Amino acid sequence: MGLGVGIFLIAVGAILTFAVNASSSSVNIDAVGWILMGVGLVSILLSLLFWQSWAGPGYWSRRRTTYVDDGPPPTY
């Protein structure tokens, strides 16, 4: 999902849990908020875990090694 979506889900879940005082007989809004915050946290952790396999931190500053092949060894 990504870092931005995870942060968005945590924000929406926190709003539903702590700021909304409405009640519904069919849906527990507090539970939906906690679930959204949990999914957002898992999303952030997974994207940080797999970030290095993409172009994560230090991608452009990594030292690259160049190997020079001088050809076959001389024959005697």
C-alpha positions as YAML, in Angstrom:
chain: A
units: angstrom
residues:
- id: 1
  name: MET
  ca: [0.00, 0.00, 0.00]
- id: 2
  name: GLY
  ca: [2.71, 2.44, 0.85]
- id: 3
  name: LEU
  ca: [3.74, 4.95, 3.42]
- id: 4
  name: GLY
  ca: [1.20, 7.61, 2.47]
- id: 5
  name: VAL
  ca: [-1.77, 5.25, 2.53]
- id: 6
  name: GLY
  ca: [-0.68, 3.88, 5.91]
- id: 7
  name: ILE
  ca: [-0.45, 7.36, 7.41]
- id: 8
  name: PHE
  ca: [-3.85, 8.22, 5.91]
- id: 9
  name: LEU
  ca: [-5.44, 5.09, 7.40]
- id: 10
  name: ILE
  ca: [-3.99, 5.85, 10.83]
- id: 11
  name: ALA
  ca: [-5.32, 9.42, 10.64]
- id: 12
  name: VAL
  ca: [-8.83, 8.33, 9.59]
- id: 13
  name: GLY
  ca: [-8.85, 5.61, 12.26]
- id: 14
  name: ALA
  ca: [-7.78, 8.08, 14.95]
- id: 15
  name: ILE
  ca: [-10.49, 10.51, 13.88]
- id: 16
  name: LEU
  ca: [-13.14, 7.78, 14.02]
- id: 17
  name: THR
  ca: [-11.92, 6.49, 17.39]
- id: 18
  name: PHE
  ca: [-11.25, 9.69, 19.29]
- id: 19
  name: ALA
  ca: [-13.21, 12.49, 17.60]
- id: 20
  name: VAL
  ca: [-16.52, 11.00, 16.45]
- id: 21
  name: ASN
  ca: [-19.16, 10.68, 19.16]
- id: 22
  name: ALA
  ca: [-21.92, 9.22, 16.99]
- id: 23
  name: SER
  ca: [-23.37, 5.83, 17.74]
- id: 24
  name: SER
  ca: [-24.85, 3.23, 15.46]
- id: 25
  name: SER
  ca: [-26.71, 0.06, 16.27]
- id: 26
  name: SER
  ca: [-25.16, -1.89, 13.41]
- id: 27
  name: VAL
  ca: [-21.53, -0.67, 13.35]
- id: 28
  name: ASN
  ca: [-19.23, 0.07, 16.25]
- id: 29
  name: ILE
  ca: [-17.40, 3.18, 15.03]
- id: 30
  name: ASP
  ca: [-14.69, 2.89, 17.70]
- id: 31
  name: ALA
  ca: [-13.87, -0.65, 16.57]
- id: 32
  name: VAL
  ca: [-13.68, 0.45, 12.92]
- id: 33
  name: GLY
  ca: [-11.29, 3.23, 13.94]
- id: 34
  name: TRP
  ca: [-9.02, 0.85, 15.85]
- id: 35
  name: ILE
  ca: [-9.03, -1.58, 12.93]
- id: 36
  name: LEU
  ca: [-8.09, 1.18, 10.49]
- id: 37
  name: MET
  ca: [-5.25, 2.31, 12.75]
- id: 38
  name: GLY
  ca: [-3.98, -1.29, 12.97]
- id: 39
  name: VAL
  ca: [-4.12, -1.78, 9.21]
- id: 40
  name: GLY
  ca: [-2.34, 1.54, 8.71]
- id: 41
  name: LEU
  ca: [0.42, 0.55, 11.11]
- id: 42
  name: VAL
  ca: [0.89, -2.82, 9.39]
- id: 43
  name: SER
  ca: [0.99, -1.04, 6.03]
- id: 44
  name: ILE
  ca: [3.71, 1.34, 7.22]
- id: 45
  name: LEU
  ca: [5.76, -1.49, 8.73]
- id: 46
  name: LEU
  ca: [5.52, -3.58, 5.55]
- id: 47
  name: SER
  ca: [6.48, -0.71, 3.30]
- id: 48
  name: LEU
  ca: [9.49, 0.08, 5.50]
- id: 49
  name: LEU
  ca: [10.44, -3.59, 5.51]
- id: 50
  name: PHE
  ca: [10.36, -3.86, 1.71]
- id: 51
  name: TRP
  ca: [11.64, -0.32, 1.10]
- id: 52
  name: GLN
  ca: [15.25, -1.38, 0.78]
- id: 53
  name: SER
  ca: [14.45, -3.92, -1.95]
- id: 54
  name: TRP
  ca: [13.15, -1.01, -4.06]
- id: 55
  name: ALA
  ca: [15.02, 2.29, -4.24]
- id: 56
  name: GLY
  ca: [15.09, 2.80, -0.49]
- id: 57
  name: PRO
  ca: [17.44, 4.82, 1.68]
- id: 58
  name: GLY
  ca: [20.91, 5.29, 0.29]
- id: 59
  name: TYR
  ca: [20.12, 4.07, -3.21]
- id: 60
  name: TRP
  ca: [21.69, 7.03, -4.97]
- id: 61
  name: SER
  ca: [24.63, 7.34, -2.58]
- id: 62
  name: ARG
  ca: [25.78, 3.72, -2.59]
- id: 63
  name: ARG
  ca: [29.30, 3.16, -3.72]
- id: 64
  name: ARG
  ca: [29.33, 1.20, -6.94]
- id: 65
  name: THR
  ca: [32.13, -1.22, -7.69]
- id: 66
  name: THR
  ca: [33.54, -1.47, -11.20]
- id: 67
  name: TYR
  ca: [35.47, -4.53, -12.26]
- id: 68
  name: VAL
  ca: [37.94, -4.25, -15.13]
- id: 69
  name: ASP
  ca: [38.67, -7.37, -17.14]
- id: 70
  name: ASP
  ca: [42.21, -7.20, -18.57]
- id: 71
  name: GLY
  ca: [41.67, -10.18, -20.83]
- id: 72
  name: PRO
  ca: [43.13, -13.67, -20.61]
- id: 73
  name: PRO
  ca: [46.44, -14.25, -18.85]
- id: 74
  name: PRO
  ca: [49.57, -14.23, -21.04]
- id: 75
  name: THR
  ca: [50.75, -17.55, -22.47]
- id: 76
  name: TYR
  ca: [54.43, -18.62, -22.24]
...
